[in-house]
Protein backbone atom coordinates (compact mmCIF):
# COMPACT_ATOMS: atom_id res chain seq x y z
CA UNK A 1 0.00 0.00 0.00
CA UNK A 2 1.16 3.52 -0.77
CA UNK A 3 0.44 6.48 1.49
CA UNK A 4 0.32 10.00 0.14
CA UNK A 5 1.21 12.58 2.80
CA UNK A 6 -0.32 15.96 2.15
CA UNK A 7 -1.34 19.11 4.04
CA UNK A 8 -5.00 19.92 4.39
CA UNK A 9 -4.50 23.66 3.94
CA UNK A 10 -6.59 25.40 1.30
CA UNK A 11 -3.54 26.61 -0.67
CA UNK A 12 -2.60 23.09 -1.73
CA UNK A 13 -5.65 20.96 -0.88
CA UNK A 14 -6.80 20.87 -4.50
CA UNK A 15 -3.43 19.43 -5.66
CA UNK A 16 -3.64 16.13 -3.83
CA UNK A 17 -6.39 14.50 -5.97
CA UNK A 18 -4.25 15.04 -9.07
CA UNK A 19 -1.13 13.57 -7.51
CA UNK A 20 -3.10 10.69 -6.04
CA UNK A 21 -4.70 9.80 -9.37
CA UNK A 22 -1.34 10.04 -11.16
CA UNK A 23 0.35 7.67 -8.70
CA UNK A 24 -2.59 5.24 -8.96
CA UNK A 25 -2.60 5.43 -12.76
CA UNK A 26 1.15 5.19 -13.35
CA UNK A 27 1.99 2.65 -10.65
CA UNK A 28 -1.33 0.75 -10.60
CA UNK A 29 -1.37 0.73 -6.80
CA UNK A 30 -3.85 1.55 -4.06
CA UNK A 31 -3.12 4.95 -2.55
CA UNK A 32 -4.37 6.18 0.80
CA UNK A 33 -4.08 9.86 1.61
CA UNK A 34 -3.17 10.98 5.09
CA UNK A 35 -3.14 14.67 5.91
CA UNK A 36 -0.50 16.28 8.11
CA UNK A 37 -3.26 17.91 10.16
CA UNK A 38 -4.85 14.51 10.88
CA UNK A 39 -1.49 13.23 12.10
CA UNK A 40 -1.18 16.17 14.49
CA UNK A 41 -4.64 15.48 15.93
CA UNK A 42 -4.29 11.68 16.04
CA UNK A 43 -0.68 10.57 16.56
CA UNK A 44 -1.60 6.91 16.13
CA UNK A 45 -2.67 7.57 12.50
CA UNK A 46 0.92 8.04 11.39
CA UNK A 47 2.14 4.91 13.16
CA UNK A 48 -0.70 2.90 11.59
CA UNK A 49 0.09 4.32 8.14
CA UNK A 50 3.79 3.49 8.52
CA UNK A 51 2.94 -0.04 9.63
CA UNK A 52 0.71 -0.63 6.57
CA UNK A 53 2.74 1.27 3.98
CA UNK A 54 5.17 -0.07 1.45
CA UNK A 55 6.19 3.48 0.65
CA UNK A 56 5.28 7.03 1.65
CA UNK A 57 4.90 9.75 -0.99
CA UNK A 58 4.60 13.51 -0.74
CA UNK A 59 5.07 16.45 -3.06
CA UNK A 60 8.42 18.19 -3.41
CA UNK A 61 7.11 21.36 -1.79
CA UNK A 62 6.04 19.36 1.30
CA UNK A 63 9.05 17.03 1.53
CA UNK A 64 10.70 18.79 4.48
CA UNK A 65 7.53 18.57 6.55
CA UNK A 66 7.09 14.89 5.65
CA UNK A 67 10.75 14.09 6.44
CA UNK A 68 10.33 15.70 9.87
CA UNK A 69 7.31 13.49 10.56
CA UNK A 70 9.06 10.35 9.29
CA UNK A 71 12.44 10.90 10.94
CA UNK A 72 12.42 7.43 12.57
CA UNK A 73 10.58 5.68 9.75
CA UNK A 74 12.31 2.88 7.86
CA UNK A 75 9.88 3.10 4.91
CA UNK A 76 11.07 5.02 1.86
CA UNK A 77 9.78 8.54 1.31
CA UNK A 78 9.35 9.41 -2.35
CA UNK A 79 8.73 12.93 -3.53
CA UNK A 80 6.81 13.84 -6.63
CA UNK A 81 6.58 17.15 -8.34
CA UNK A 82 7.35 18.97 -11.49
CA UNK A 83 10.90 19.33 -12.78
CA UNK A 84 13.41 17.47 -14.85
CA UNK A 85 16.85 18.12 -16.24
CA UNK A 86 15.83 18.63 -19.88
CA UNK A 87 13.22 21.21 -18.84
CA UNK A 88 15.77 23.07 -16.72
CA UNK A 89 18.27 22.97 -19.60
CA UNK A 90 15.68 24.44 -21.97
CA UNK A 91 14.93 27.26 -19.54
CA UNK A 92 18.64 27.92 -18.97
CA UNK A 93 19.05 28.57 -22.72
CA UNK A 94 16.45 31.38 -22.73
CA UNK A 95 17.62 34.91 -23.40
CA UNK A 96 18.31 37.23 -20.49
CA UNK A 97 15.13 39.00 -19.44
CA UNK A 98 12.77 36.44 -20.99
CA UNK A 99 9.43 36.57 -19.24
CA UNK A 100 8.35 33.10 -18.12
CA UNK A 101 5.13 32.15 -16.37
CA UNK A 102 4.78 29.00 -14.27
CA UNK A 103 1.24 27.67 -13.91
CA UNK A 104 0.05 24.87 -11.65
CA UNK A 105 -3.26 23.95 -10.02
CA UNK A 106 -2.65 26.53 -7.31
CA UNK A 107 -0.29 29.47 -7.04
CA UNK A 108 1.84 27.61 -4.48
CA UNK A 109 2.65 24.95 -7.08
CA UNK A 110 3.57 27.64 -9.61
CA UNK A 111 5.78 29.29 -7.01
CA UNK A 112 7.49 25.99 -6.33
CA UNK A 113 8.13 25.54 -10.06
CA UNK A 114 9.64 29.03 -10.34
CA UNK A 115 11.72 28.50 -7.20
CA UNK A 116 13.06 25.16 -8.46
CA UNK A 117 14.33 26.97 -11.56
CA UNK A 118 16.07 29.58 -9.39
CA UNK A 119 17.48 26.83 -7.15
CA UNK A 120 19.02 25.26 -10.24
CA UNK A 121 20.96 28.50 -10.74
CA UNK A 122 18.86 29.83 -13.61
CA UNK A 123 18.65 33.55 -12.91
CA UNK A 124 18.47 35.26 -16.30
CA UNK A 125 14.70 34.94 -16.72
CA UNK A 126 11.93 37.00 -15.17
CA UNK A 127 9.48 34.53 -13.70
CA UNK A 128 6.01 34.78 -12.23
CA UNK A 129 3.86 32.06 -10.70
CA UNK A 130 0.14 31.46 -11.07
CA UNK A 131 -2.58 29.01 -10.17
CA UNK A 132 -4.98 28.00 -12.92
CA UNK A 133 -7.79 28.99 -10.55
CA UNK A 134 -6.93 32.67 -11.21
CA UNK A 135 -7.96 32.67 -14.88
CA UNK A 136 -7.59 36.41 -15.39
CA UNK A 137 -4.03 36.42 -14.07
CA UNK A 138 -3.15 33.40 -16.22
CA UNK A 139 -4.56 35.08 -19.34
CA UNK A 140 -2.55 38.24 -18.60
CA UNK A 141 0.56 36.15 -17.97
CA UNK A 142 0.14 34.40 -21.31
CA UNK A 143 -0.04 37.76 -23.09
CA UNK A 144 3.02 39.16 -21.28
CA UNK A 145 5.22 36.05 -21.30
CA UNK A 146 7.66 34.64 -23.79
CA UNK A 147 6.86 31.15 -22.55
CA UNK A 148 4.40 29.54 -20.17
CA UNK A 149 5.42 26.37 -18.34
CA UNK A 150 2.50 24.37 -17.02
CA UNK A 151 2.38 21.38 -14.70
CA UNK A 152 0.96 18.11 -15.99
CA UNK A 153 -2.26 18.83 -14.11
CA UNK A 154 -3.03 22.01 -16.08
CA UNK A 155 -1.05 21.63 -19.29
CA UNK A 156 -4.02 20.82 -21.54
CA UNK A 157 -5.93 23.82 -20.26
CA UNK A 158 -2.97 26.20 -20.63
CA UNK A 159 -2.11 24.80 -24.04
CA UNK A 160 -5.69 25.40 -25.20
CA UNK A 161 -5.22 29.07 -24.26
CA UNK A 162 -1.80 29.48 -25.87
CA UNK A 163 -0.48 26.47 -27.75
CA UNK A 164 2.42 28.45 -29.23
CA UNK A 165 3.75 29.53 -25.80
CA UNK A 166 2.90 26.48 -23.66
CA UNK A 167 5.45 23.96 -22.51
CA UNK A 168 5.12 21.06 -20.10
CA UNK A 169 6.89 21.18 -16.74
CA UNK A 170 6.53 17.40 -16.30
CA UNK A 171 5.80 15.37 -13.20
CA UNK A 172 8.78 13.40 -11.91
CA UNK A 173 9.56 11.50 -8.76
CA UNK A 174 12.66 10.90 -6.75
CA UNK A 175 13.44 8.97 -3.59
CA UNK A 176 14.50 11.05 -0.60
ZALUMGU-52639 format. One line per 10 residues: number of its first residue (from 1); their letters; for each residue y, z, x of N, C-alpha, C, O. Coordinates in pm, whole numbers, plus 50000, padded with zeros to 5 digits. Example, Ala and Ser with C-alpha at 12.3 -4.5 7.8 and 13.67 -1.06 7.14 Angstrom:
BEGIN
1	as	49431/50780/51319/49550/50780/51230/49670/50780/51320/49668/50846/51424 ~ 49775/50708/51285/49894/50714/51367/50003/50787/51290/50114/50804/51341
This chain:
BEGIN
1	xxxxxxxxxx	49883/50000/50084/50000/50000/50000/50124/50000/50088/50126/50062/50195 ~ 50226/49932/50044/50352/49923/50116/50458/49999/50037/50466/49986/49915 ~ 50538/50077/50107/50648/50149/50044/50780/50093/50094/50801/50078/50214 ~ 50867/50061/50001/51000/50014/50032/51096/50130/50015/51111/50184/49905 ~ 51162/50170/50123/51258/50280/50121/51397/50221/50101/51438/50131/50173 ~ 51468/50273/50003/51596/50215/49968/51686/50320/49908/51638/50411/49840 ~ 51819/50310/49931/51911/50404/49866/51933/50365/49721/51917/50249/49683 ~ 51968/50461/49643/51992/50439/49500/52143/50431/49472/52186/50451/49358 ~ 52223/50403/49576/52366/50394/49550/52399/50257/49491/52327/50160/49514 ~ 52506/50251/49415/52540/50130/49341/52578/50014/49432/52568/49898/49390
11	xxxxxxxxxx	52622/50041/49555/52661/49933/49646/52542/49848/49687/52559/49729/49713 ~ 52424/49905/49693/52309/49827/49740/52191/49831/49643/52086/49773/49671 ~ 52206/49897/49530/52096/49912/49435/52042/49776/49390/51921/49760/49373 ~ 52130/49680/49370/52087/49550/49320/52012/49469/49424/51948/49369/49388 ~ 52015/49506/49553/51943/49434/49657/51793/49460/49655/51713/49372/49687 ~ 51754/49580/49617/51613/49617/49636/51516/49532/49554/51407/49505/49603 ~ 51549/49487/49431/51450/49403/49361/51422/49271/49436/51309/49223/49436 ~ 51525/49215/49498/51504/49093/49575/51411/49119/49692/51313/49047/49710 ~ 51440/49220/49772/51357/49249/49887/51215/49283/49845/51118/49239/49908 ~ 51202/49359/49740/51069/49396/49690/50990/49271/49651/50875/49255/49692
21	xxxxxxxxxx	51052/49183/49574/50980/49063/49530/50946/48972/49648/50841/48908/49648 ~ 51033/48967/49749/51004/48884/49866/50886/48939/49944/50800/48862/49988 ~ 50880/49070/49963/50767/49130/50035/50639/49106/49955/50536/49069/50013 ~ 50644/49126/49825/50524/49104/49741/50479/48958/49747/50360/48930/49757 ~ 50575/48867/49741/50543/48724/49740/50487/48679/49875/50383/48614/49881 ~ 50557/48713/49981/50519/48665/50115/50391/48731/50165/50305/48665/50221 ~ 50379/48861/50144/50265/48935/50199/50150/48955/50099/50041/48997/50137 ~ 50176/48924/49972/50075/48940/49867/50018/49082/49866/49897/49102/49869 ~ 50111/49179/49863/50073/49320/49863/50144/49392/49748/50243/49343/49693 ~ 50090/49508/49714/50155/49594/49615/50263/49674/49686/50238/49737/49789
31	xxxxxxxxxx	50382/49673/49628/50495/49745/49688/50542/49851/49590/50561/49825/49471 ~ 50561/49970/49640/50618/50080/49563/50753/50114/49626/50764/50127/49747 ~ 50853/50126/49542/50986/50161/49592/51008/50310/49580/50977/50371/49477 ~ 51061/50368/49686/51098/50509/49683/51243/50516/49731/51278/50461/49835 ~ 51325/50583/49655/51467/50591/49686/51497/50715/49769/51439/50821/49748 ~ 51589/50700/49864/51628/50811/49950/51670/50932/49867/51637/51046/49900 ~ 51743/50906/49759/51791/51016/49674/51676/51093/49609/51683/51214/49592 ~ 51569/51021/49573/51451/51088/49515/51383/51177/49619/51332/51284/49587 ~ 51384/51131/49743/51323/51210/49851/51401/51340/49869/51342/51447/49887 ~ 51533/51331/49865/51617/51449/49882/51592/51552/49772/51592/51672/49797
41	xxxxxxxxxx	51570/51503/49649/51548/51593/49536/51405/51647/49530/51382/51758/49483 ~ 51309/51568/49579/51168/51604/49571/51103/51578/49707/51050/51469/49730 ~ 51106/51675/49795/51057/51656/49932/50910/51614/49938/50869/51547/50033 ~ 50832/51650/49839/50691/51613/49840/50670/51463/49815/50564/51410/49847 ~ 50770/51394/49759/50757/51250/49733/50740/51172/49863/50660/51079/49870 ~ 50815/51209/49966/50804/51139/50092/50667/51162/50155/50604/51068/50203 ~ 50621/51286/50155/50491/51316/50214/50379/51241/50140/50285/51192/50203 ~ 50389/51233/50009/50290/51159/49930/50296/51009/49963/50192/50945/49977 ~ 50416/50956/49976/50432/50814/50009/50374/50785/50147/50304/50685/50166 ~ 50402/50871/50243/50349/50852/50379/50197/50856/50378/50132/50777/50445
51	xxxxxxxxxx	50142/50950/50301/49996/50963/50294/49932/50835/50238/49827/50793/50287 ~ 49994/50775/50138/49937/50657/50071/49971/50525/50140/49903/50425/50118 ~ 50074/50524/50220/50127/50398/50274/50046/50344/50391/49992/50419/50472 ~ 50040/50214/50397/49993/50145/50517/50112/50120/50608/50100/50124/50731 ~ 50226/50095/50546/50348/50065/50619/50468/50102/50532/50459/50100/50409 ~ 50578/50136/50597/50703/50165/50528/50800/50053/50564/50802/50006/50678 ~ 50879/50010/50467/50975/49901/50490/51111/49944/50436/51120/50009/50333 ~ 51215/49906/50508/51351/49926/50460/51434/49808/50507/51385/49724/50583 ~ 51557/49802/50464/51645/49694/50507/51712/49733/50639/51721/49851/50672 ~ 51757/49634/50712/51819/49659/50842/51940/49752/50830/51961/49836/50917
61	xxxxxxxxxx	52018/49736/50723/52136/49821/50711/52104/49963/50664/52195/50044/50651 ~ 51977/49994/50640/51936/50130/50604/51831/50186/50701/51771/50291/50676 ~ 51809/50115/50811/51703/50153/50905/51728/50289/50970/51633/50367/50986 ~ 51851/50319/51006/51879/50448/51070/51848/50564/50976/51790/50664/51018 ~ 51885/50550/50851/51857/50655/50753/51706/50671/50733/51655/50783/50725 ~ 51634/50559/50727/51489/50565/50709/51422/50626/50832/51331/50708/50818 ~ 51467/50586/50952/51409/50644/51075/51427/50795/51078/51337/50868/51119 ~ 51544/50842/51034/51570/50987/51033/51473/51058/50938/51429/51169/50967 ~ 51442/50996/50826/51349/51056/50731/51204/51052/50782/51124/51139/50749 ~ 51174/50952/50862/51035/50929/50906/51013/50969/51052/50921/50918/51117
71	xxxxxxxxxx	51095/51058/51103/51090/51094/51244/50951/51139/51288/50911/51109/51401 ~ 50877/51209/51206/50743/51257/51242/50631/51175/51180/50515/51216/51180 ~ 50665/51059/51127/50568/50975/51058/50496/50884/51157/50559/50824/51244 ~ 50365/50874/51142/50288/50786/51231/50274/50645/51173/50223/50555/51241 ~ 50319/50624/51051/50310/50491/50988/50423/50403/51041/50533/50452/51067 ~ 50396/50274/51057/50502/50186/51107/50616/50171/51006/50594/50169/50885 ~ 50738/50160/51059/50854/50131/50978/50898/49990/51012/50935/49962/51127 ~ 50895/49902/50915/50941/49765/50935/51078/49752/50870/51104/49811/50765 ~ 51163/49674/50933/51293/49647/50873/51299/49500/50835/51246/49414/50905 ~ 51364/49474/50724/51384/49337/50681/51532/49317/50657/51604/49410/50621
81	xxxxxxxxxx	51575/49199/50678/51715/49166/50658/51739/49023/50697/51646/48947/50720 ~ 51863/48988/50703/51897/48851/50735/51946/48842/50878/52036/48916/50918 ~ 51888/48755/50954/51933/48722/51090/51816/48660/51164/51701/48699/51144 ~ 51845/48565/51247/51747/48515/51341/51819/48448/51456/51938/48418/51446 ~ 51750/48426/51563/51812/48376/51685/51875/48239/51665/51987/48216/51710 ~ 51806/48146/51598/51863/48012/51583/51991/48015/51501/52084/47939/51528 ~ 51999/48102/51401/52121/48116/51322/52234/48169/51409/52346/48118/51405 ~ 52205/48272/51488/52307/48328/51577/52352/48225/51680/52470/48219/51713 ~ 52260/48144/51731/52297/48040/51827/52389/47937/51762/52487/47894/51824 ~ 52359/47898/51639/52444/47803/51568/52585/47858/51550/52684/47787/51571
91	xxxxxxxxxx	52595/47984/51513/52726/48046/51493/52800/48057/51626/52921/48039/51632 ~ 52727/48087/51732/52792/48103/51864/52852/47972/51913/52941/47975/51998 ~ 52807/47859/51864/52857/47728/51905/52981/47685/51826/53040/47582/51857 ~ 53021/47763/51725/53138/47727/51645/53265/47740/51727/53275/47823/51817 ~ 53362/47658/51693/53491/47660/51762/53562/47793/51741/53544/47860/51639 ~ 53642/47829/51840/53723/47951/51831/53813/47941/51707/53877/47839/51682 ~ 53817/48051/51632/53900/48056/51513/53836/48000/51387/53898/48000/51281 ~ 53712/47951/51397/53644/47901/51277/53635/48012/51174/53602/48126/51207 ~ 53663/47979/51051/53657/48076/50943/53518/48069/50880/53476/47965/50831 ~ 53447/48182/50883/53310/48188/50835/53298/48298/50731/53340/48412/50753
101	xxxxxxxxxx	53240/48264/50617/53215/48363/50513/53067/48398/50514/52981/48312/50538 ~ 53038/48525/50489/52900/48573/50478/52883/48628/50338/52956/48718/50296 ~ 52786/48573/50265/52767/48609/50124/52625/48661/50104/52528/48599/50148 ~ 52616/48775/50038/52487/48835/50005/52493/48877/49858/52588/48844/49788 ~ 52393/48949/49812/52395/48998/49674/52514/49089/49651/52583/49078/49549 ~ 52538/49179/49743/52653/49269/49735/52735/49257/49860/52689/49205/49961 ~ 52857/49306/49855/52947/49296/49971/52889/49367/50093/52909/49321/50206 ~ 52819/49477/50072/52761/49552/50184/52665/49463/50264/52664/49469/50386 ~ 52586/49383/50196/52495/49292/50265/52572/49187/50345/52534/49155/50458 ~ 52679/49134/50286/52764/49039/50357/52829/49102/50479/52840/49039/50584
111	xxxxxxxxxx	52870/49227/50465/52929/49299/50578/52827/49319/50688/52858/49306/50806 ~ 52704/49350/50649/52599/49367/50749/52576/49235/50824/52561/49234/50946 ~ 52574/49124/50750/52554/48994/50813/52665/48967/50915/52637/48928/51028 ~ 52789/48988/50875/52903/48966/50964/52896/49059/51086/52925/49017/51198 ~ 52859/49183/51062/52850/49280/51172/52737/49244/51269/52750/49264/51390 ~ 52626/49191/51218/52516/49154/51306/52558/49039/51399/52511/49030/51512 ~ 52645/48952/51350/52697/48844/51433/52786/48903/51543/52775/48863/51659 ~ 52873/48996/51507/52958/49061/51607/52874/49139/51708/52903/49138/51828 ~ 52770/49207/51660/52683/49285/51748/52610/49197/51848/52572/49242/51956 ~ 52591/49071/51811/52526/48976/51902/52625/48922/52004/52588/48839/52088
121	xxxxxxxxxx	52750/48967/51999/52850/48926/52096/52927/48802/52056/52999/48745/52139 ~ 52914/48759/51934/52983/48639/51886/53117/48683/51828/53123/48739/51718 ~ 53224/48657/51903/53355/48709/51865/53458/48600/51835/53568/48632/51791 ~ 53424/48474/51859/53526/48370/51847/53553/48326/51704/53650/48253/51679 ~ 53472/48368/51610/53494/48328/51470/53575/48433/51396/53582/48549/51437 ~ 53635/48392/51286/53700/48483/51193/53607/48496/51073/53586/48400/51000 ~ 53553/48614/51054/53453/48630/50948/53502/48721/50837/53581/48813/50859 ~ 53453/48693/50717/53478/48777/50601/53347/48789/50524/53264/48698/50525 ~ 53330/48902/50458/53206/48930/50386/53232/48939/50236/53337/48985/50192 ~ 53133/48894/50159/53146/48893/50014/53011/48921/49949/52906/48897/50007
131	xxxxxxxxxx	53017/48972/49827/52901/48983/49742/52910/48875/49636/53020/48846/49588 ~ 52800/48817/49601/52800/48708/49502/52851/48756/49367/52891/48676/49282 ~ 52850/48888/49348/52899/48945/49221/53050/48930/49205/53102/48944/49094 ~ 53122/48902/49313/53267/48879/49307/53290/48729/49317/53331/48677/49421 ~ 53264/48658/49207/53267/48512/49204/53400/48454/49250/53403/48357/49326 ~ 53510/48514/49204/53641/48461/49241/53662/48467/49392/53710/48371/49453 ~ 53627/48579/49452/53642/48593/49597/53552/48495/49671/53592/48439/49774 ~ 53432/48472/49621/53340/48378/49685/53396/48236/49675/53391/48161/49773 ~ 53448/48199/49560/53508/48066/49544/53626/48047/49639/53640/47941/49700 ~ 53710/48147/49652/53824/48140/49745/53774/48131/49889/53830/48056/49970
141	xxxxxxxxxx	53671/48206/49921/53615/48203/50056/53559/48065/50089/53575/48016/50201 ~ 53495/48003/49993/53440/47869/50014/53553/47772/50046/53541/47690/50137 ~ 53662/47781/49973/53776/47691/49996/53839/47713/50134/53881/47617/50198 ~ 53844/47838/50179/53916/47872/50302/53828/47869/50427/53879/47876/50538 ~ 53697/47858/50409/53605/47870/50522/53556/47736/50573/53544/47638/50499 ~ 53528/47734/50703/53464/47621/50766/53318/47614/50725/53261/47506/50705 ~ 53258/47732/50713/53115/47745/50686/53090/47872/50605/53159/47973/50622 ~ 52991/47866/50519/52954/47983/50440/52806/48010/50463/52720/47929/50428 ~ 52776/48125/50523/52637/48166/50542/52597/48255/50427/52666/48351/50393 ~ 52484/48223/50366/52437/48298/50250/52297/48352/50277/52214/48287/50341
151	xxxxxxxxxx	52272/48473/50226/52138/48530/50238/52042/48450/50151/52083/48373/50064 ~ 51914/48469/50175/51811/48401/50096/51827/48428/49946/51798/48342/49863 ~ 51873/48548/49914/51883/48589/49774/51988/48510/49698/51978/48495/49576 ~ 52090/48459/49767/52201/48392/49697/52223/48249/49745/52316/48182/49700 ~ 52140/48201/49835/52163/48071/49895/52171/47959/49791/52263/47877/49798 ~ 52080/47954/49698/52082/47846/49598/52212/47846/49519/52269/47740/49492 ~ 52258/47963/49483/52382/47974/49407/52503/47930/49490/52589/47858/49441 ~ 52509/47974/49615/52620/47937/49703/52614/47788/49734/52717/47720/49735 ~ 52496/47737/49759/52480/47596/49789/52522/47508/49671/52577/47400/49691 ~ 52497/47554/49550/52540/47480/49431/52693/47472/49423/52748/47377/49367
161	xxxxxxxxxx	52760/47572/49479/52907/47574/49478/52966/47490/49591/53074/47433/49576 ~ 52896/47483/49703/52948/47413/49820/52836/47371/49913/52816/47430/50019 ~ 52763/47269/49874/52647/47225/49952/52686/47185/50094/52609/47206/50188 ~ 52803/47126/50111/52845/47077/50242/52884/47189/50339/52887/47166/50460 ~ 52912/47309/50289/52953/47420/50375/52846/47529/50384/52858/47617/50469 ~ 52745/47525/50301/52648/47634/50290/52538/47623/50394/52483/47516/50421 ~ 52508/47739/50452/52396/47749/50545/52321/47878/50514/52379/47976/50470 ~ 52192/47874/50538/52106/47990/50512/52113/48089/50627/52102/48051/50744 ~ 52129/48215/50593/52118/48326/50689/51984/48389/50651/51982/48483/50571 ~ 51873/48341/50707/51740/48370/50653/51692/48513/50669/51734/48588/50757
171	xxxxxx	51601/48548/50580/51537/48680/50580/51434/48684/50693/51353/48593/50707 ~ 51440/48789/50772/51340/48809/50878/51300/48955/50878/51368/49039/50819 ~ 51193/48985/50943/51150/49124/50956/51117/49157/51099/51082/49069/51178 ~ 51127/49282/51132/51090/49325/51266/51042/49469/51258/51092/49547/51177 ~ 50947/49503/51342/50897/49641/51344/50990/49726/51427/51037/49684/51533 ~ 51017/49847/51378/51105/49940/51450/51023/50050/51513/51078/50138/51579
